[in-house]
Amino acid sequence: MIGWGKATCEDLVAPAAGIALLERAVRAAPDNPEPLVRIGHIHVDNYRFADAAAAFEAALRLAPERRDLCLKLATQFVALQRPAEALALLDTPDSAERYYLRGCAFAALEQDAEAETAFRAALDADPHHRRACMKLCKILRETDRMGALLTLCAWLVAQGVGHAQLLLDWGRALAIAGEDDKARRLLFDPARVTRTILPVTDGFNDALAGEILANPYPVGEFPLGDEANRGSMRVHHLMGGRQPELVRALLTRIRDAIDARIAAMEVPSGNGFDPWPASLPRSAHLNPWGLIQKRDAYEEWHTHRGGWLSGVYYVRVPRGVAEADDGRGALEFGPPPYLARERPGFLEARRYVPQEGVLVLAPSHYHHRTIPSGLDEHRISLAFDVVPDAP
């Protein structure tokens, strides 16, 4: 079983109120960098990277000796595609994160060899660094070095790494290398996608749908290269509405359902190839968000790189979606786009029709998307990741 920590939404500060309070703290103690740092974190949570950079720059002017602030600011410069400024803050790399950010900056400057060296250094410093794994695997894949990619994956597995990004990249490499059985076992096993009706009281879903729709802090703009949303609205500050107890109640039922799913999960044998269940975290927390879609809104092909298990609970589903047989509004699992191009037909896609009150669970590294409903009615769900705590 998983030892559960607090869901991430429990600690998120309402953006407007939090910033207003922290700005008062800045005026009261203009020499203290901490309120500015916290303002920066709030902006990061809402994908406002330019505002976050401004806050961290102001904090760094007050405390130029703080290397942690250099790192925070460099992270924003990377997100803003300002690589030269990021490198200026990372001149003495001494941690996996600093090597990783240098790699991102070099990649943006098209200094490919330097980028690869930096990503390798990040993994040498911390083999569990998920984003460095993603970047280095992509470089090896795009330069057709599949042998080197398989060697890297094997080395990371030997270091005890089992995060979703590695499982995805390992599966793609196995498929290209012709190890089909292992690749299919790793990339998509329909038996690992489960559907469960959660026990909730009458009127609960209607009340929760209203709570998500009325939330004052929806986010509708996302970094295109990092997020799958295409026209959707997301609600991260789930406790910022009028009835946060509804969200807490649902999260409790979701955790119970996950515990039951794990209890029923087959134990990996010593002979079979089955890395995903072997990577079950001992402790983890839920990272949930509300998702609001209608008309042409959808989610592009993606995985949930930070999770072990991911899921979606359908709070409100238009009748035209729940009864559709043409795929509208459906959840679809299928091959990673790279693999679909390189080996067409290797994995068959499967669609799952959303139904109100149903919880769908699947390994976080399975590629999936949603199909637009085309309807002028909201499809409201609560999606989440089971995020492992530090290894």
Disulfide bonds with the S-S distance in Angstrom:
none
